[in-house]
Amino acid sequence: MRAFIKSSGVISPQLTHNITAFPEQLHEVNDNRLACLEPDYRNLINPLLLRRMPRILKMGLAASQLCITRAGNVIPDGIIVGTGLGCLDNLEKFLMDVINNNEHVTSVLPFINSTHNAVAAQISLLLKNHNYNITYCHRGFSFESAIQDAMMLIGEKQAENVLVGGIDECTTDFLLLHSYLNAWKKPLSNLELLSDKNPGTIAGEGSAFFMLSGQMEPLENGVVIEDVHTFFTPEGADLKVITSEISQFLENQNLSVHDLQGVLLGINGDPDHDDCFYALLREYFHNQTALYYKHLCGEYYTSSAFALWLGSVILGESQIPRGITLKTDIAQPIKNLLIYNQINNSEHSLIFLHYGRL
């Protein structure tokens, strides 16, 4: 089961929307929240539609349009979106409207735009696309579920090109509620995230879309998603459990950890949950180039979508950007990469990428 990344469109806290490569300058913010650097939406979406469109829809529609344009305006055989929170901001507005107006609704728009599947639905409406359309909202597994569905469609020959996206926005209320759980650090530079040993991390958001295909010509010039795997450990996971899952995952690709050249890790700066990453680096990933990414995008449920984009850029450009390296043990360029992310040491995901033929 594999899929080729034909194109991508990414709106993130880094300047990624107007380029396909990695930005030359890293965007630094002294805060505990990373907000997206958004494009001029009038260049991507009909301005008549923008006035009443919530921010998350703008981000989703713009990123998907960038992806489709870069893929040569192909018509997707399916539109699949993963989101952990959905259109939470509009849901809050709708509920507050109901409460403040004695259970009467003054505008139907917040309700229409409050559902989790609003982004996928709006993309379909704008494209006049009546093909397969679904949204996954599985918390930290949302984007991975979307990729798995797309890969199954491609593998079963039910689709040739599938538009897959991961999107979440950070709302003020979400930030406030999780602050009561000590989820966030005090304001600091995102580029110094790992040097701060206090509990918590920085909140993030992003919108990343990919055109996945069953074919890419020539094959040698493509970035390939070979497989995706998730596992759930509600009571937490020790090093033995994690390494066992990774080893079995690689074995399914007829590989071992010794064949792996690079790992992209979802380290978020929270010492309470980063121990497993550092234990992996000490005990398991001995000879791999180790990279990290959440200081660039922040922590959110579908941050693995940003990681997938970053991994595809690293393999496609045959170089590792500055500012993301934990340790380097092999010569560049690397030809395969394992993305490992986890949330609260309970929701774990693995994505294996390689460039050209495996």
MOKARA-V865657 format. One record per backbone hydrogen bond with DSSP energy under -1.0 kcal/mol. NH is the residue of the N-H (numbers start at 1). CO is the residue of the C=O. If there is no record, write none. Layout:
# MOKARA-V865657
nh = {NH:NH}
co = {CO:CO}
This chain:
# MOKARA-V865657
nh = {3:4:5:6:9:11:16:31:31:34:37:41:43:44:45:49:53:58:59:60:61:62:63:64:65:66:67:68:69:70:71:72:73:77:79:80:81:82:83:88:91:92:93:94:95:96:97:98:99:100:101:103:104:112:113:114:118:121:122:123:124:125:126:127:129:134:136:141:142:145:146:147:148:149:150:151:152:153:154:155:156:157:158:159:162:163:164:165:166:167:168:175:176:177:178:182:183:185:188:190:192:193:201:203:204:206:207:208:209:210:211:212:213:214:221:222:224:225:226:229:231:233:236:242:243:244:245:246:247:248:249:250:251:252:253:254:255:259:263:264:265:266:273:274:278:279:280:281:282:283:284:285:286:289:290:291:292:296:298:299:303:305:307:308:309:310:311:312:313:314:315:316:317:319:326:327:337:338:339:340:341:343:346:347:348:349:350:351:352:353:354:355:356}
co = {225:213:223:211:209:207:14:29:188:203:12:39:40:41:41:46:50:54:55:56:57:58:59:60:61:62:63:64:65:66:67:69:68:161:132:163:134:165:136:86:87:88:89:90:91:92:93:94:95:96:97:98:101:108:109:111:115:117:118:119:120:121:122:123:124:79:81:138:139:141:142:143:144:145:146:147:148:149:150:151:152:154:153:153:212:78:210:80:208:82:206:171:172:173:174:179:178:201:31:29:189:190:183:32:299:168:11:166:9:164:7:162:4:160:218:219:354:3:352:350:348:346:233:238:239:240:241:242:243:244:245:246:247:248:250:251:250:256:289:338:291:340:270:270:274:275:276:277:278:279:280:280:284:261:327:263:324:293:294:202:300:302:303:304:305:306:307:308:309:310:311:312:313:314:290:290:353:262:351:264:349:347:343:343:231:341:229:339:227:337:224:335:222}
